Amino acid sequence: AKSFSVHLMDLMTSWAVVCDVYFLEPQVKQPDETPVEFAGRVQQLIAKRANLRVVPWDGYLKYYNLAGDVPRFSSSQ
């Protein structure tokens, strides 16, 4: 039987993050391709390789005030 401190030390030093790492071929923006189209094409390649769905997410949701638009997001309830 281990003491609590030894068990705690084992927990703190033996953790690991298990993940899959995929390498894709380098992509180059085509001459007739806009930056948005290029980003979408690369996003589709990544999603296909990682077996994920492509969603229309631009990362700006954190800048919107949802509490005023959607009552259930209000903290006053």
C-alpha positions in Angstrom: 0.0 0.0 0.0 1.3 3.4 -1.0 1.0 6.5 1.2 -1.2 9.3 0.1 1.8 11.5 -0.7 3.4 8.8 -2.9 0.1 8.2 -4.7 -0.4 12.0 -5.2 3.2 12.3 -6.6 2.5 9.4 -9.0 -0.7 11.1 -10.2 1.1 14.4 -10.7 4.0 13.0 -12.6 2.5 10.2 -14.7 -0.3 11.9 -16.6 -0.3 12.0 -20.4 -2.3 13.4 -23.2 -3.0 10.7 -25.8 -3.8 12.1 -29.2 -3.4 11.3 -32.9 -1.1 13.4 -34.9 -1.6 13.6 -38.7 0.6 15.3 -41.2 -0.8 16.6 -44.4 0.9 17.7 -47.5 1.8 21.4 -47.5 -0.9 23.5 -49.3 -0.3 26.5 -51.5 -3.0 29.1 -52.4 -3.9 28.8 -56.0 -3.6 31.9 -58.2 -7.4 32.1 -58.8 -8.2 31.3 -55.1 -9.2 33.9 -52.5 -7.8 33.6 -49.0 -11.3 32.6 -47.8 -11.5 29.8 -50.4 -8.0 28.6 -49.5 -8.9 28.5 -45.8 -12.0 26.6 -46.6 -10.2 24.1 -48.7 -7.5 23.5 -46.0 -10.3 23.2 -43.4 -12.0 20.5 -45.5 -8.7 18.6 -45.9 -8.1 18.7 -42.1 -11.7 17.7 -41.3 -11.6 14.8 -43.8 -8.3 13.5 -42.4 -9.4 13.8 -38.8 -12.9 12.4 -39.5 -14.6 15.6 -38.3 -17.5 17.7 -39.6 -16.8 21.1 -41.2 -18.9 23.7 -39.3 -19.3 27.4 -40.2 -17.4 28.7 -37.2 -15.3 31.8 -37.5 -14.2 32.1 -33.9 -15.9 35.5 -33.3 -18.8 34.1 -31.2 -16.9 35.3 -28.1 -17.4 38.9 -29.2 -21.2 38.7 -29.4 -23.5 39.6 -26.6 -25.9 36.6 -26.6 -27.6 37.6 -23.3 -29.4 40.5 -25.1 -30.5 38.4 -28.1 -31.3 35.1 -26.4 -33.0 35.3 -23.0 -31.8 31.9 -21.8 -28.1 33.1 -22.0 -28.8 36.0 -19.5 -27.2 35.7 -16.1 -30.0 37.6 -14.4 -32.3 34.6 -14.4 
